[in-house]
Amino acid sequence: MRVVIAEDAALLREGLTRLLEDRGHAICAAVTDGDALLTAVAEHQPDVAVVDIRMPPTHTDEGLRAALALRQRFPGTGVLMFSQYIETSYSAQLLEGGAAGVGYLLKDRVANVAEFAAALQRVAEGGTALDPEVVSQLFRASRQRGGLATLTPRERQVLALMAEGRSNAGIAAELVVSGGAVEKHVASIFAKLGLPQDESDNRRVLAVLRYLGGKPQLQEG
């Protein structure tokens, strides 16, 4: 993959660069603020950008705002957000334009190199990779809004794993059930959420957006 990193902490920025280069990926640029991120993406057209939410000058939401602009200007580039904390309002904003090619991980996930690399790969390929803790908090917020009431506890588990970016095989392994059982749960979820079969739509993405309370829209491409 071709990757741009936006992270103002030098140690983490250098660590991410070394980690990804060691796995054969090309780091096109490693920058420290949102403006430099957008410039680097425009210049290098990477497959994916790894973006810290809090960057200079105020260390509040500069990374998020840059990521939203990136999604709008360069929809073909995946965005994997990084944060020290769970900030559900930020993740919800990022998902409003569609969950395809979006990730949100807590920084301590980098310690599991295989998990981080797999998440980055999914995002670069147009998939979704959400931290389980982020999913859990978004799910609680969604339940408070009264959504998803018709899903069984097992179907909620399956949908939560879909939101993390797991394939049917990955869900089956996590829940220790057969692939056929997962397929039945997924089909039931689609039916209960009113997502008719349509080859032009990615129903997994639509289901995840419904689950997270986002707008059911897809990015083209």
C-alpha positions, 0 to 999 in steps of 0.5 A: 500500500501507499500510505500518508501518515499525519501524526504530530507526536514524533515517536509515534509517527516514526514508529508507524513509519518503521512498522509499515515499511517493515511490512512492505508498504510505501510511506509517501509522506509523514506530516504533523498537521492537517494542512500538510496532510491534504497537501501530501494526499493531493501530491501522492494520491495514496491508498490510505491515510493514517490521521491523528484526530488531535493535531496542531495548533489547538490539538482538538479536532484539526485531524478530524476536519482534515479527514472530512475534507480529505474524504470529500476531495479524494474519495478514493483514499481510505482514512484510518483515524487514530485517537488516544480516547473514544470520541463518538461524536467525531467518529459519527461525523466521519461516518456520515458520508458513508462507512466505506474506506473508513477506520477509527482505532484507539492508539493502543491498538498499534501494539497488536501489529497484525491487527493494526495492519489488517485494519489498515488493509481493510480501509485501503480496500474500501472496507470498515475498521472500527475499534471494538470500544468505539463500536460499543459506545456508538451502539449504546448511543444508537440504542438510546435513540430506540433503533435496532429494537427488532434484532436479537442479542446474537444478531446485535453481536454479528452486526457489531462485528460487521461494524468492526470490519469482520468478514463472515468467516471472521465473525464465525471464528469469533463467535465459534459458529458455522459460516452458514449460521453467520450467513443466516444471521446476516440475512435476517439483519438485512431483512429486519433493517429493511435493506432489500437486495440490490447489486448497486448497494453494499448492504453491509455498509448500509447495515453498519451505518444504520447500526451506528446511527449514521446516514445511509449513504454510500460514497461512489467508487 
